Amino acid sequence: MDFESRVQEYAVSTLVPKHFQDVKTRREEIIDKIMRSVNDRLLKEINYWDHHAEDLKAQEQAGKTSARMNSAKARARADTLDERLKRRHIELEQERQISPLPPVVLGGALIIPFGLLEMLRGYRKKEEADLFARKTSQIEKIAMQAVMEKEKSFGFAPRDVSAEKCGYDIESGIPESGKLRFIEVKGRVEGAKTITVTKNEILTSLNKPEDYILAIVEVENNSDNKIHYIKRPFEREPDFGVTSINYDIEKLIAKARD
């Protein structure tokens, strides 16, 4: 299969038209702005010399002449400016005439999901991958429920806001003060080494340092789940291009407090 030809066909039919329209729109906006500026400046000068030539001509007819400027020179200057304006219009209109060049393929990348690779290499069957996904979802639900119950035991009023993607999973109200606790919940099986935290969650914790809590829940079989509350879990903002970061669970739990 000729992948390069397929990529070029896709670029010509899908990518190039949109890119071309974006470039054309930006260029026309710039040219229109320049055209207005040119017209404003040169038309003012042309009108000035037109009127000045008429005034000088009237003075000459009345017998008054000027050694430095006469009506012919003023008219010639107006005509010169008029020609300059016409040339500039032609140049700007030519700059509007753009056309796309054929795309050139410089490189390519084949993206294969890691789970699919494991399946193809025999390390994990599809049924096992589906089971892993379901188990992960189940652990997250258990962790959320555990933290909700813990907050209620404190006398607080927790609310699940995980679907709102606001940088935390639980908004827990403190009845006495009316303040809110913002809790991000991470559920992991016993023995897990890392947790993944999104950039949005990190930035939210830094913006609400006094009220933000990272709750790590160790979900164990046939025993009580261990809940670790961590205040100020993150120390700095992630780099510009980062979307998520893996953190060592043990190091985070070491910062936990009752």
N, C-alpha and C positions, 0 to 999 in steps of 0.2 A: 504494500500500500504506500503510495506517494504522499507522506504526511506533509511535506513542504507545499505541494500543490493544494492540498486541502486547507492548510493554514492560510495560504494566499487567497484562496477563494473566499474563505470566511472573512478575512480582513477586507477584501474588496467589497463584499456584499453587506457587511455589518459594521466593521470598525471604521473604515475609511470615510464613508458618508457622514457619520456622526462627527468624526474629528474634523473633516473638511468644513462642515456647517458651522462648527464652533469657531474655527479659525476665520472663516469668512465673516461671521457675525462680528467678531472682535475687530477685524481689520476694517470693516465698513463703519463701525462706530468711531474708530480712530480717524478714518478719512473724512467722515462727516464733520467731526470736530475741527480738523485742520481746514476743511473747506469753509466752515463758518468763520474761522479766524482770518483766513485769507480774504474772504469777501468783505469782512468788516473793515480790515485795515486798508486794502487797496481801493475799495469803493469810496471810502472817505477821502483818500488822496485824489482819486480821479474827479470826484465832485468838487473838491476844493480848487483844483487847477482848471476845471471847466468854468466855474464861476469867476475865477481870477482872470481867465482869458477874456471872458465877456466884459468884465469890468475894464480891463486894459484896452480893449477894442473901443469901448464907449469913450474912454478918455482920449484915445488917439483921434477918434472922429471929432472930438471937441477941441483938438489942437494941443492936448497935453501928452507928452511922451516921457518915457523913462529910459535912462541910459542902461540900467541894469537888467530890466525885464520888459518885454513887449508882448503883445497878444499872440504873436506867432510862436515865440518860445514857450509861453504858457500852454498853448494848444498842443505843441509838440510833446511837452512833458505829460500832458493828460493822455495823449494817444499812446505814448510809450508805456505808461502804467496800464492802460487798457489792454495792450498786447501782452504784457506780463501776466495780467489776470487770466487772459484766455489760455496762455501756455500752461499756467499752473493748473487750470481746470482740466486740461487735456492730460497732464501728468498724473493728477489724482485719479481721474477716471481710468487711466491705464493700470494704476495700482489696484483698482478693484478687480481687474480681470485675472483671477487666479484659478488654477486647476490642479487637482491632486495628481501626484506621481504614483506609479505602481508601488505597492509595499514590498519591502525587502526583508526576508526572514534572516535574522542574525543569530538566533539560537532557539532552543526549545527545552521544555521540561515535562517529564511524565510524572504526574502525581498519583501515587498509589497509597491507599489507606493502610496503616500499619496492621490493622486487624486482618485485612484481606491477605497481606503478605504472610502473616502467621498461618492463616488457613491454607494458603497455597503450598506453604512449606511443611504442612502437617503438624504444626505446633498447637493449633487450636481449631477445632471444628466450628462450623457456623452455629450449631446448637450451643456450644460452650460460650461463644461470643455473645449470643443472645441472653444466655443465663447470666453472664457477667454483667451485662447492661441492666438486666432486671434486678440483680442483687445490689448493684450500686444505687439504683433508684430506691430500693427498699431500705438500704442503710441510711440514705438521706432523709427518708420519711421518719425512720426511727429516731434519728438525731434531732430533727425538728420537734417531734413530739416530746422528747426528753427535755429539751430546753424550754419548751412551752410550759411543761409541768413544773420545771424548776422555778421559772419566773412566777408562776401562780403560787408556789409554796412560799415565796418571799412576800406575797401580798400584792404583787404587781398585776397589771392587766395586759398580757401579751397579745399581739395581733400578727398573723402571718401576712407579710407583704412581699414574699419571695417572687411572686409573679410580676411585680411592678419593676423589677430590675433597678432598684434605687441604690444599690451598693451595700445592702444588708437584707437579712431574711425576716427578722422579727423586730417589730416596734413595740416596746414594752413600756406602758405608762405607769408612773409612780403616783398613786392617788393623793398622798399627803402633799406633795409639792407641785404636781401637775407636769413634772419633767418627763422626758422620754429617754429610754435606753435603746440604742440601735445595735442590734446583735446580728452578726454574720455567723452562720452555723456551718461547720464543716464536720461531716460524719465520716469516720474511717474505721475499717475493721482492725481488730487487735493485731499489732505487728506492722502496720503500714508505716512507711518511712517519711512520706512527704504529703503535703496538701498543695493544691493549686489555688492561687488567689488572683482574681482579675485586677486589672489596672483601676477599674471603677471602684472596686471595693477598697483598694489601698488609698486612693484619693479621698474617698468618703471618710475613712478612718482618720486621715490627717486633717480633714476639715472639721471633724467633730471629736477632737482628742479626749474630751472629758466624758463624753456620753457613748462612745463607740466601744463595743466589746466583740472580740473574736472568741466564739465558743467552739472548742474542739471536743467532739464526742467520740470516745472510743467504744464502738459497739462490740460487745463480747457475747459469746454464746452462753446461755443458761446462767447469767449473772447480771448484776446491775451495771448499767452503762456508766462509764466514767466521763464526767463533764468537767472541762477545764475552761475557766473564764480568764481571758487575757486582755488587760487594758493596755492601750498604746502598743499594739502588736508590731507596727511597722514604723521604721525610723525615717525613711525618705521616699520621695516620689520615684516611680520607675522611669527609665529612659523614655524618650519620645516615641520610639517605634515599638515599645513593648506592649503586649496585650494581656499577658498573664505571667506569673512567676511561681515557681515551685519553692516551697519553704520546708525546711527540716522540722518535722513534727516535734521531736524531742527538744530542740532548741526553743521552740515556741512554748511548749508546755512548761519548760523551766522558768518562764516568765509569768506563769499563771499564779493567781491568788484566790483565796476563798471569797 
